Amino acid sequence: MSVDHGARFPAMEINDRVAVITGGAGGIGSAVARRFVADGARAIVVVDRDQAACDSLAEELRTAGVQSFGRGMDVTDEAAIKQLVDDVEDQFGPIDIFMSNAGAGAEGGIDASNEAYQSQWELHVLAHLYAARACIPSMTARGEGYLVQTASAAGLLAAMGSAPYTVTKAACISLGEYLSITHGDDGIRVSVLCPQGVNTAMAPRQLGDGGTDGIIEADEVAQVVADSIRDERFLILPHPEVQTYVERKATDRNRWLGGMRKLRRRSLELNESGAGLGG
């Protein structure tokens, strides 16, 4: 079909839509799945490494009246992502929302192993790229679609305990910007989720890891995700304070770097004294 690039595309409503959520069996992913059910999604596909956990959540979603299946797979396998998209389209029809949410933490600075950097790159950048490659042709043909990539406030700011995480989450945000710029006129919306601390298995353990504005629940994040999709907000910020930090960083990078060094020193002091979270 021919798309009028000057046209205003209708808002993406979650009601009656088909969604795929990777990293979907727990944490933010499962909370978003349940939020989409409450908002009237027609079908939700849960993707995670743990097939049993995927199946359990898919059964819960079907009980709630939504078509669903679970797929245990490695999201860094491009062939598997392509097969997933084909299978979803065969069973439920075109994918309206693909939330590329799978992620993992990593520790270390420049001394972290090359394998750690490569693993984080594949999970936090290439997995999003593979999802976009698989979904965009069909979305472009229809003139609509939504890609949500889970990054982190660390990608906008920094996670001082992990260079691999910080660098690859920043790259995730840049990829999202590129996709929005390049495919926005085709009717494809893109959002990047950038929370600070969330009460999941990846919650930060101490001040300098990104928990400075409090740990929030995954359900709260899911609500912000749903609202941001409707509003077509590129940056999804469950911790609104992050917007202020980003603006300060853009206004005076040197001052921001000095402040981050101060925060790092505080974090190290708390850690050494045993006063940090878990201390």
Backbone as a ProteinNet text record, in pm:
[ID]
protein_1_A
[PRIMARY]
MSVDHGARFPAMEINDRVAVITGGAGGIGSAVARRFVADGARAIVVVDRDQAACDSLAEELRTAGVQSFGRGMDVTDEAAIKQLVDDVEDQFGPIDIFMSNAGAGAEGGIDASNEAYQSQWELHVLAHLYAARACIPSMTARGEGYLVQTASAAGLLAAMGSAPYTVTKAACISLGEYLSITHGDDGIRVSVLCPQGVNTAMAPRQLGDGGTDGIIEADEVAQVVADSIRDERFLILPHPEVQTYVERKATDRNRWLGGMRKLRRRSLELNESGAGLGG
[TERTIARY]
83.4	0	86.4	32.9	106.4	72.2	175.8	156.3	178.2	82.6	95.2	181.1	305.8	397.3	355.7	262.1	216.6	96.2	44.9	-76.1	-44.4	-143.1	-133.5	-188.5	-106.2	-149	-232.8	-335.7	-420.4	-340.8	-384.3	-316.2	-320.7	-216.4	-210.8	-282.5	-397	-468.7	-434.9	-425.9	-390.2	-508.1	-628.4	-748.3	-748.2	-772	-784.4	-653.6	-541.1	-412	-339	-244.4	-157.7	-21.8	25.7	152.5	245	373.8	479.3	566.8	598.2	681	794.3	919	1032.6	1075.9	1145.9	1171.9	1039.8	941	802.3	752.5	832.8	781.2	785	849.5	857.1	890.7	896.9	939	853.7	919.4	848.7	769	825.9	758.6	623.8	617.3	489.5	390.6	441.1	352.7	290.5	369.8	316.5	214.6	241.7	145.3	10.8	13.8	-111.8	-179.4	-101.9	-157.6	-227	-162.8	-222.3	-352.3	-358.3	-483.2	-592.9	-560.6	-658.7	-703.4	-615	-646.3	-707.8	-739.2	-816.5	-740.2	-612.5	-535.9	-605.5	-593.7	-656.5	-568.3	-437.1	-344.3	-210	-148.6	-18.6	70.5	187.6	284.7	396.7	422	521.9	649.4	758.8	887.4	987.9	1058	1160	1247.1	1358.7	1442.8	1376.3	1293.5	1232.5	1098.4	1094.5	971.4	859.1	891.3	787.9	725.5	809.1	756	670.8	713.4	633.2	497.4	498.5	373.3	279.8	336.4	253.9	183.5	259.1	197.3	98	131.8	39.4	-92.9	-86.4	-208.4	-289	-220.2	-289	-359.5	-291.5	-349.8	-469.5	-459.4	-574.1	-692.9	-666.2	-774.6	-843	-764.2	-819.7	-890.5	-894.4	-970.7	-891	-757	-671.3	-605.9	-598.8	-524.6	-376.5	-310.5	-171.6	-99	31.9	119	255.1	333.7	466.3	572.1	683.8	793.5	924.4	982.7	1112.9	1221.8	1302.2	1402.3	1506	1611.5	1719.2	1694.6	1670.4	1636.7	1756.6	1876.6	1993	2014.7	1924.2	1926.8	1833.2	1888.9	1805.5	1709.5	1753.9	1666.1	1546.3	1569.6	1460.3	1361.6	1411	1322.2	1236.5	1298.4	1222.8	1115.5	1150.9	1053.4	940.2	974.8	872.9	772.2	821.4	731.7	643.4	700.7	621	513	547.1	451.5	338.4	372.8	269.5	173.8	228.3	143.4	55.3	108.1	28.1	-87.1	-62.7	-164.6	-261.7	-209.6	-293.2	-310.7	-231.8	-235.1	-118.4	-114.5	-0.8	26.3	153.9	196.1	180	105.1	84.2	191.3	225.9	321.6	425.3	550.5	658.9	740.8	734.3	811.3	935.4	1048.2	1176.2	1234.6	1206.2	1226.3	1335.5	1381.6	1479	1608.3	1664.9	1788.7	1852.5	1975.1	2047.3	2152.9	2189.1	2292.9	2431.6	2530.5	2670.8	2753.1	2853.8	2936.9	3071.7	3138.7	3274	3285.6	3406.2	3435	3510.9	3622.1	3700	3770.5	3772.3	3833.7	3739.1	3612.5	3518.3	3566.5	3534.9	3584.4	3521.1	3591.4	3535.2	3405.7	3399.3	3278.2	3160.1	3185.3	3078	3026.5	3117.9	3075.4	2998.1	3046.5	2980.8	2841.3	2829.7	2700.1	2599.3	2643.5	2555.1	2517.1	2611.3	2583.8	2478.3	2491.5	2396.3	2256.6	2249.6	2119.6	2054.6	2131.8	2074.8	2069.6	2134.4	2132.8	2088.2	2160.6	2128.4	1990.7	1948.7	1815.6	1706.9	1724	1627.9	1633.3	1754.6	1770.4	1701.4	1719.5	1657	1504.5	1450.7	1305.1	1256.5	1329.5	1290.1	1297.6	1404.7	1418.1	1302.3	1259.8	1154.8	1016.5	994.2	859.9	834.7	937.5	916.6	857.7	897.9	837.6	684.9	632.2	487.3	422.2	485.3	429.8	426.5	532.7	538	430.2	409.1	306.4	167.4	143.7	14	3.6	118.7	118.9	104.9	131	127.8	197.2	242.8	306.9	381.4	411.7	477.9	590.2	709.6	825.2	858.7	864.6	906.1	1033.6	1139.2	1266.2	1293.2	1323.5	1357.9	1506	1535.7	1673.6	1688.1	1725	1744.7	1780.3	1752.4	1803.8	1956.2	2017.7	2163.3	2208.7	2125.2	2160.7	2156.4	2075	2068.5	2170.9	2201.3	2289.2	2410.4	2407.5	2517.3	2481.8	2527.4	2526.3	2672	2712.5	2854.9	2915.7	2833.7	2887.3	2907.5	2868.3	2877.3	2897	3016.6	3041.1	2970.5	2973.2	2905.1	2755.4	2691	2547.8	2521.5	2596.9	2578.9	2597	2704.4	2737.5	2633.7	2592.3	2498	2356.5	2318.5	2187.2	2182.3	2294.7	2300.7	2286.7	2350.3	2338.7	2195.9	2126.8	1985.9	1901.6	1925	1849	1880	2006.1	2043.6	1978.7	1972.2	1904.2	1756.8	1693.7	1554.2	1533.4	1623.9	1615	1626.4	1721.5	1738.4	1611.2	1554.1	1433.5	1317.7	1304.4	1197.3	1215.1	1337.8	1365.7	1342	1389.8	1389.4	1253.4	1176.7	1052.4	926.9	942.8	826.4	728.8	778.8	690.6	620.4	658.3	589.6	478	456.1	352.3	401.2	532.5	588.8	633.2	576.6	616.3	721.2	804.1	908.9	913.6	921.3	943.2	1056.1	1129	1238.6	1211.8	1200.9	1172.2	1300.9	1305.8	1428.6	1400.6	1372.6	1349.7	1479.3	1467.8	1574.7	1544.3	1546.3	1527.6	1383.9	1367.5	1236.5	1249.2	1145.6	1148.8	1137.6	1248.1	1260	1393.7	1427.4	1555.4	1674	1652.2	1761.1	1762.8	1689.4	1685.3	1824.8	1857.9	1990.5	2008.4	2130.1	2157.4	2202.1	2247.1	2296.9	2279.6	2304	2277.3	2336.4	2462.4	2529.9	2489.6	2414.5	2372.6	2248	2188.8	2074.4	1946.3	1953.3	1833.2	1810.9	1862.5	1863.1	1725	1628.1	1494.3	1392.6	1440.7	1350.9	1323	1293.6	1258.5	1107.2	1058.1	914.4	874.9	745.9	696.2	678.6	689.6	675.4	537.9	434.6	299.9	294.1	367.7	371.8	438.6	546.3	614.7	520.8	448.6	357.5	251.4	199.9	100.1	158.9	281.5	348.1	375.8	411.6	434	306.3	194.8	67.4	28.2	43.6	8.9	99.3	227.2	323.2	299.3	255.5	220.2	104.9	4.1	-110.4	-68.6	21.5	65.4	181.3	234.6	346.3	468.8	500.2	619	741.7	844	963.4	1031.1	1060.1	1121.1	1012.4	1012.4	920.5	997.6	956.8	1032.2	945.1	943.7	865.9	912.7	1041.6	1093.6	1103.7	1007.9	1007.4	1128.8	1196.2	1315.1	1423.5	1421.6	1524.4	1523.3	1404.9	1397.2	1479.5	1472.2	1549.8	1699.1	1740.4	1882.4	1933.8	1851.3	1890.5	1905.8	1814.9	1823.1	1947.7	1978.7	2099.6	2224.4	2225.1	2337.9	2357.5	2248.6	2257.2	2300.7	2259.8	2289.8	2435.6	2490.7	2628.2	2689.4	2750.7	2803.9	2913.9	2999.2	3106.9	3052.6	2952.7	2893.7	2825.9	2759.2	2693.1	2795.7	2906.6	3011	3067.3	3084.9	3131.5	3032.8	2904.3	2801.6	2799	2820	2821.4	2942.9	3055	3173.1	3146.5	3077.7	3041.7	2948.1	2849.7	2757.2	2831.8	2928.4	3007.4	3084.8	3143.8	3218.5	3126.5	3007.7	2909.7	2874.3	2854	2819.1	2929.4	3053.3	3165.9	3177.2	3154	3160.2	3052.3	2930.6	2821.5	2850.4	2905.5	2935.7	3042.1	3143.4	3252.2	3204.3	3108.3	3060.4	2950.8	2903.4	2795.1	2659.8	2649.8	2522.3	2437.1	2490.5	2412.6	2305	2220.7	2115.5	2180.6	2129	2182.9	2303.5	2343.9	2463.6	2434.5
-120.5	0	124.7	233	359.6	440.4	491.6	568.8	716.6	799.7	943.4	994.9	1034.4	1075.7	1206.3	1276.1	1399.8	1379.9	1256.1	1229	1213.6	1241.5	1219.3	1080	993	856.7	851.4	765.5	755.8	705.8	744.4	704.4	553	497.8	354.7	324.4	261.1	214.7	67.6	25.6	-111.7	-205.7	-153.6	-235.3	-306	-436.4	-520.4	-533.6	-511	-518.5	-649.1	-682.9	-798.5	-747.9	-801	-755.4	-872.9	-848.8	-943.4	-875.8	-947.6	-891.6	-987.9	-947.1	-1030.8	-996.6	-1090.4	-1074.1	-1065.3	-1140.6	-1118.9	-1204.9	-1301	-1395.3	-1343.6	-1230.3	-1175.8	-1029	-967.5	-828.6	-732.4	-638.8	-539.1	-605.7	-707.1	-770.3	-829	-906.1	-966.7	-861.6	-755.3	-647	-576.4	-554.3	-491.4	-583.7	-713.3	-807.5	-798	-794.9	-785	-649.9	-544.4	-412.1	-412.4	-475.5	-483.1	-563	-667.2	-742.3	-650.1	-573.9	-482.1	-376.6	-343.2	-240.9	-298.6	-428.7	-485.9	-545.2	-577.4	-639.6	-767.7	-797.8	-918.7	-1041	-1023.4	-1135.4	-1085.1	-1164.4	-1129.9	-1253.2	-1238.4	-1347.3	-1317.1	-1411.4	-1395.8	-1469.1	-1396.6	-1453.4	-1439.5	-1548.7	-1545.2	-1668.9	-1673.7	-1793.7	-1914	-1888.9	-1994.4	-2033.8	-2147.1	-2189.1	-2213	-2275.7	-2305	-2176.8	-2075.9	-1947.9	-1880.6	-1890	-1834.4	-1902.7	-2034.6	-2110.5	-2076	-2059.1	-2027.9	-1893.6	-1791.2	-1660.5	-1662.1	-1732	-1739.9	-1803.2	-1905.1	-1968.4	-1869.3	-1791.7	-1689.2	-1588.3	-1546.6	-1448.2	-1506.7	-1633.2	-1696.7	-1706.5	-1735.9	-1742.2	-1607	-1499.5	-1363.6	-1323.6	-1414.6	-1387.9	-1337.7	-1346.7	-1298.4	-1417.8	-1415.6	-1518.1	-1503.4	-1615.3	-1604.6	-1736.6	-1728	-1843.4	-1796.2	-1887.7	-1855.5	-1916.4	-1847.3	-1897.3	-1882.2	-1995.9	-1993.7	-1986.2	-1880.2	-1862.6	-1759.6	-1755.3	-1659.2	-1542.9	-1423.9	-1309.9	-1256.6	-1305.8	-1263.7	-1352.6	-1444.9	-1532.2	-1471.6	-1409.9	-1339.1	-1433	-1551.9	-1646.4	-1682.2	-1695.2	-1727.3	-1612.2	-1488.1	-1371	-1366.9	-1390.7	-1390.9	-1499.9	-1618.1	-1727	-1691.9	-1628	-1585.4	-1492.8	-1392.3	-1296.3	-1367.5	-1457.8	-1533.2	-1615.1	-1680.1	-1765.3	-1682.8	-1567.9	-1482	-1433.5	-1391.2	-1341.9	-1452.9	-1574.7	-1687.2	-1718.3	-1705.9	-1745.6	-1632.7	-1510.1	-1401.2	-1284.8	-1282.3	-1167.9	-1074.8	-961.2	-868.4	-822.5	-806.6	-757.5	-605.9	-557.6	-413.2	-351.2	-420.4	-369	-477.4	-446.2	-538	-468.3	-522.5	-466.9	-552.7	-500.2	-569.2	-534.5	-620.2	-586.1	-667.1	-774.3	-861.5	-785.2	-810.2	-743.1	-814.7	-777.9	-837.9	-740.1	-753.4	-668.9	-725.3	-642.6	-684.4	-590.1	-642.2	-559.7	-532.6	-429.3	-401.6	-275.1	-224.3	-104.7	-142.2	-71.6	-104.3	-238.5	-289.3	-419.3	-535.2	-506.9	-615.1	-689.2	-815.1	-897.1	-857	-887.5	-866.6	-944.5	-1061.8	-1143.5	-1073.3	-1004.6	-931.4	-818.5	-743.7	-636.3	-692.8	-802.8	-860.4	-911.8	-978.3	-1030.1	-917.7	-808.6	-694.8	-628.2	-619.6	-561.6	-642.3	-773.3	-857.6	-847.6	-840.8	-839.1	-701.9	-595	-461.7	-380.1	-429	-356.4	-446.9	-555.9	-639.6	-703.5	-742.6	-801.8	-704.3	-574.6	-473.4	-455.5	-458.8	-447.8	-563.5	-684.9	-801	-790.4	-743.1	-725.8	-623.8	-513.4	-410.3	-464.1	-534.3	-591.7	-684.3	-763.4	-861.4	-797.8	-689	-629.7	-517	-439.4	-316.4	-338.8	-441.5	-456.6	-467.8	-550.4	-565.5	-438.5	-376.3	-252.5	-142.4	-131.6	-29.9	-54.2	-179.5	-212.3	-173.2	-185.1	-149.2	-1.7	64.6	206	232.3	130.7	151.4	37.5	68.1	-29.4	43.2	-29.4	33.2	-57.3	0.1	-68.2	-2.8	-82.2	-34.2	-107.7	-33.9	-92	-56.2	-155.6	-127.9	-96.5	25.8	69.4	86.9	204.2	231.5	378	432.8	566.3	566.9	450	440.1	476.5	451.7	487.2	636.1	706.5	852.4	918.1	852.1	909.1	817.7	728.8	633.5	537.2	413.8	317.5	296.8	356.7	362.6	228	129.2	-2.2	-88.1	-36.7	-120.9	-38.8	-45	17.8	-56.4	-190.9	-259.7	-227.4	-220.9	-190.4	-47.9	47.6	188.1	210.4	158.3	183.4	121.4	-1.9	-67.8	-13.8	30.4	92.4	227.9	301	425.6	396.7	289.8	251.7	211.4	146.3	110.2	234.2	339.1	463.3	525.7	525.3	579.8	501	369	288	326.2	345	386.4	519.9	613.8	743.9	727.7	644.7	622.3	562	462.9	400.1	498.9	584	683.4	783.8	830.3	927.8	866.4	744.9	682.2	626.1	576.1	506.8	575.1	688.6	758.5	800	839.3	879.6	761.5	640.4	520.7	478.5	556.8	523.7	439.7	419.5	336.7	426.4	402.5	477.6	398.4	469	406.9	474.8	394.2	446.1	368.4	436.1	373.1	390.5	279.1	279.5	296.5	399.8	433.4	451.6	343.8	356.7	363.8	411.7	391.2	258.6	257.4	132.5	82.8	-44.9	-110.7	-236.5	-268.4	-382	-514	-549.5	-675.4	-737.9	-847.6	-913.3	-824.7	-721.8	-632.7	-502.4	-494.9	-371	-331.8	-201.7	-158.7	-183.2	-214.7	-252.3	-135.9	-28.2	84.1	214.3	323.2	456.9	480.4	452.3	484.7	398.8	291.5	205.4	257.5	364	421.7	422.8	393.3	392	522.5	632.4	758.1	814.8	783	839.6	734.7	627.4	528.3	412.3	298.6	178.3	174.8	164.5	159.4	18.7	-7.3	-139.8	-154.8	-279.7	-306.5	-265.5	-277.8	-237.1	-88.1	-7.7	135.6	162.5	89.9	105.3	67.1	-42.3	-89.2	14.5	81.5	185.2	300.1	340.3	448.2	405.2	279.2	228.4	239.4	192.9	198.5	342.3	431	572.1	634.6	598.4	657.3	609.8	485	435.4	516.9	539.9	618.7	762	817.3	955.8	966.6	850.9	845.6	921.5	898.2	959.8	874.6	935.3	857.7	808.6	898.5	858.3	823.9	701	659	666.1	757.5	785.4	761.9	638.9	611.8	693.8	731	823.6	961.1	1049.3	1176.6	1263.9	1241.2	1319.8	1304.9	1192.6	1167.2	1275.1	1327.7	1434.4	1555.5	1590	1703.1	1675.3	1553.8	1519.8	1526.2	1478.9	1482.2	1626.9	1712.9	1853.7	1919.4	1888.3	1942.9	1894.4	1768	1711.2	1782.6	1807.9	1874.7	2020.4	2084.7	2226.8	2251.3	2166.3	2186.3	2049.8	1990.9	1854.9	1845.4	1946.6	1942.7	1941.8	2026.3	2030.2	1896.7	1840.3	1711.8	1603.4	1600.1	1501.5	1518	1642.7	1666.5	1614.6	1636.4	1586	1434.5	1369.7	1224.2	1168.3	1237.2	1193.3	1204.3	1310.5	1327.5	1215.3	1182.1	1073.6	941.4	919.8	796.6	788.8	900	899.5	867.8	925.5	897.4	749.7	694.3	553.4	464.5	496.1	417.2	426.6	545.6	563.5	483.2	486.8	409.6	260.7	217.8	76.2	31.3	114.5	79.8	78.2	165.9	173.4	71.8	5.6	-91.1	-28.7	101.6	171.3	164.2	108.9	101.2	-4.7	-12.7	-112.8	-251.4	-332.8	-466.8	-470.8	-353.1	-350.1	-385.6
0	0	0	-50.1	-53.5	70	135.7	258.1	229.1	269.2	255.4	370.3	342.3	447.3	512.7	453.7	514.7	603.9	606.6	683	831.3	915.1	1057.8	1086.6	1143.9	1167.6	1295	1297.6	1416.6	1536	1655.1	1777.6	1793.5	1852.6	1878.8	2009.5	2000.2	2117.8	2139.5	2263.1	2294.8	2273.7	2285.6	2268.2	2133.3	2135.5	2015.6	1938	2002.5	1935.3	1967.4	1881.2	1899.4	1947	2059.7	2118	2144.1	2124	2159.5	2264	2370.8	2478.2	2507.1	2480.2	2516.5	2659.4	2721.1	2864	2937.2	2886	2927.4	3040.7	3088	3186.3	3329.7	3352.2	3487.5	3485.3	3602.5	3613.9	3532.8	3466.4	3386.2	3275.4	3211.7	3098.7	3134.8	3242.7	3282.2	3330.7	3395.5	3439.5	3319.2	3214.9	3093.3	3027.5	3024.2	2966.8	3038.1	3170	3245.6	3223.2	3209.7	3181.2	3044.8	2945.9	2812.3	2814.2	2897.1	2912.4	2964.9	3068.9	3127	3026.3	2931.9	2832.4	2705.1	2707.2	2598.5	2482.9	2501.8	2393.8	2348.4	2220.2	2164.6	2180.3	2162.4	2172.9	2225.7	2313.4	2370.9	2365.9	2309.7	2303.8	2401.4	2490.3	2596.2	2554.6	2551.5	2509.7	2623.6	2652.5	2756.5	2739	2807.9	2802	2867.2	2966.8	3047.8	2986.9	2916.5	2851	2951.3	3063.7	3163.1	3217.3	3243.2	3292.8	3185.5	3060.4	2950.3	2942.7	2950.5	2941.2	3056.1	3176.3	3292.9	3276.8	3232	3214.1	3098.4	2990.3	2877	2919.1	3003.3	3053.1	3137.8	3219.6	3298.5	3208.1	3102	3011	2935.9	2896.6	2829.1	2923.4	3048.6	3148.8	3163.1	3141.2	3149	3019.5	2921.4	2800	2681.6	2688.4	2579.8	2510.9	2379.5	2307.5	2340.3	2364.1	2405.8	2386.5	2361.7	2375.1	2422.4	2478.4	2526.9	2437.1	2425	2342.3	2420.2	2455.9	2519.3	2413.5	2415.1	2310.3	2350.9	2272.7	2289.2	2193.6	2247.4	2161.5	2084.2	2114.3	2036.4	1913.8	1889.7	1771.9	1667.2	1563.6	1466.7	1393.4	1359.6	1291.2	1379.2	1509.3	1601.7	1611.8	1610.1	1612.8	1486.8	1371.4	1246.1	1247.4	1296.7	1304.3	1400.3	1512.4	1608	1541.9	1470.6	1405.2	1303.8	1225.3	1127.3	1196.9	1308	1379.6	1440.7	1496.7	1555.1	1447	1334.3	1225.5	1170	1163.1	1115.2	1209.2	1340.9	1438.2	1473.3	1486.5	1537.3	1440.6	1334.5	1243.8	1270.4	1202.9	1212.1	1355.2	1385.8	1517.8	1521.5	1618.3	1634.1	1724	1832.1	1929.8	1957.6	1934	1971.8	2078.5	2201.3	2311.5	2331.9	2291.1	2302.7	2439.3	2535.9	2677	2745.5	2684.3	2750.1	2779.9	2894.7	2933.3	3050.6	3079.4	3191.8	3239.9	3365.3	3421	3395.8	3419	3410	3496.8	3557.8	3644.8	3578.9	3629.6	3585.1	3502.9	3497.7	3419.6	3294.5	3268.2	3150.5	3166.3	3290.4	3315.2	3289.2	3262.7	3231.5	3107	3098.9	2989.1	2855.4	2748.6	2615.5	2598.6	2660	2651.3	2717.6	2828.6	2895.5	2806.8	2745.9	2655.3	2536.4	2478.9	2362	2396.2	2511	2553.9	2574.7	2638.8	2661.7	2529.7	2437.3	2305.6	2231.2	2233.7	2162.3	2222.1	2355.1	2422.3	2419.7	2437.4	2453.1	2323.8	2219.1	2091.7	1977.7	1955	1839.8	1851.5	1970.4	1985.6	1942.9	1975.4	1931.9	1780.6	1726.4	1581.7	1510.5	1560.4	1497.4	1500.1	1611.6	1621.3	1519.5	1507.2	1410.6	1268	1235.4	1100.3	1067.3	1166.5	1142.8	1132.5	1206.4	1214.2	1114.8	1083.1	1007.3	867.8	792	658.7	661.9	751.7	761.4	814.9	914.3	969.6	864.2	785.8	681.1	576.8	541	442	490.2	622.5	679.2	712.6	725.5	760.5	908.2	993.1	1138	1210.2	1329.7	1415.6	1526	1633.5	1747.4	1796.8	1808.9	1866.4	1999.8	2105.3	2237.4	2274.8	2305.2	2345.9	2491.6	2572.3	2710.8	2720.2	2756.4	2780.1	2931.1	2974.9	3117.3	3132.7	3250	3279.1	3270	3287.9	3274	3134.1	3034.2	2897.7	2872.3	2948.9	2939.6	3031	3141.7	3244.1	3262.1	3360.5	3379.8	3491.6	3477.3	3587.2	3625.5	3735.2	3765.7	3800	3832	3860.9	3738.6	3619.9	3501.5	3375.8	3320.9	3190.8	3077.4	3073.1	2963.5	2957.5	3073	3078.6	3032.7	3085.9	3050.3	2901.1	2845.7	2705.5	2612.4	2641.1	2550.2	2564.7	2684.2	2699.3	2627.8	2627.8	2550.5	2401.7	2355.3	2215	2180.8	2274.1	2253.8	2227.3	2305.5	2287.7	2152.6	2112.8	1982	1868.1	1883.1	1781.9	1773.4	1888.1	1888.2	1819.4	1843.7	1777	1625.6	1582.7	1439.6	1378.2	1444.9	1393.1	1383.8	1484.8	1484.2	1371.1	1353.8	1247.6	1110.2	1092.3	960.8	921.5	1020	988.1	1042.9	1109	1162.3	1054.3	937.9	828.5	762.8	802.6	754.6	849.4	954.6	1051.3	1167.6	1176.3	1283.9	1398.2	1515.3	1634.4	1711.4	1782.6	1862.7	1998.9	2103	2237.7	2302.4	2391.2	2464.5	2613.4	2682.7	2826.1	2904.5	2989.6	3063.4	3211.7	3283.4	3427.8	3505.7	3629.6	3727.5	3797.5	3930.1	4001.7	3999.6	3964.8	3965.1	4049.1	4124.2	4215.8	4139	4073.8	4001.4	4039.7	3973.5	4001.9	3968.9	3883.6	3844.1	3922.6	4031.8	4110.1	4156.3	4148.6	4193.9	4342.7	4378.8	4518.2	4603.8	4541.2	4620.2	4543.1	4612.1	4560.4	4422	4405.1	4280.3	4163.6	4186.5	4078	4007.1	4055.8	3986.4	4066	4195.3	4277.1	4350.5	4299	4373.3	4397	4312.7	4329.1	4370	4428.3	4484.3	4390.5	4451	4376.2	4360.8	4237.7	4213.3	4171.3	4172.6	4138.6	3987.1	3940.4	3797.3	3745.1	3828.1	3785.7	3753.5	3831.2	3803.4	3669.2	3642.1	3514	3399.8	3416.8	3311.6	3278.2	3380.4	3354.9	3275.1	3308.2	3235.6	3090.9	3071.2	2935.2	2852.7	2907.5	2834.6	2803.3	2900.2	2877.8	2772	2774.7	2681.3	2538.5	2523	2389.6	2333.6	2414.2	2367	2332.2	2411.4	2390.5	2291.2	2248.6	2154	2206.3	2332.9	2391.3	2359.2	2302.3	2270.4	2396.7	2489.8	2616.2	2717.1	2763	2868.2	2999.2	3086	3208.2	3331.7	3383.8	3505.6	3625.3	3627.6	3727.7	3659.1	3679.9	3606.9	3634.4	3747.7	3780	3673.5	3603.2	3501.9	3393.9	3362	3261.6	3304.2	3431.1	3482.8	3472.4	3506.7	3499	3355.5	3262.2	3120.6	3073.3	3116.6	3077.7	3136.9	3261.6	3323.3	3250.8	3214.3	3141.6	3008.2	2937.9	2808	2821.1	2930.1	2948.4	2984.8	3072.7	3119.1	3146.7	3044.8	3056.1	3162.7	3171.1	3269.9	3412.3	3437.7	3570.4	3602.7	3504	3525	3557.8	3485.7	3512.9	3654.7	3696.5	3832.3	3934.5	3910	4000.3	4005.5	3891.8	3888.3	3961.6	3952	4028.2	4178.3	4218.4	4359.4	4404.3	4319.2	4351.2	4363.6	4276.2	4281.9	4413.8	4456.1	4582.2	4698.7	4698.2	4804.7	4806.2	4686.6	4675.8	4731.5	4697.7	4746.9	4898.7	4952.3	5097.4	5167.1	5112.5	5171.5	5165.4	5053.8	5035.9	5135.5	5154.9	5246.4	5391.9	5422.9	5561.8	5590.8	5484.7	5504.3	5516.4	5479.2	5494.5	5369.5	5259.8	5136.5	5145.6	5045.1	5041.5	5048.1	5131.7	5147.9	5238.8	5293.9	5377.7	5520.6
[MASK]
+++++++++++++++++++++++++++++++++++++++++++++++++++++++++++++++++++++++++++++++++++++++++++++++++++++++++++++++++++++++++++++++++++++++++++++++++++++++++++++++++++++++++++++++++++++++++++++++++++++++++++++++++++++++++++++++++++++++++++++++++++++++++++++++++++++++++++++++++++++++

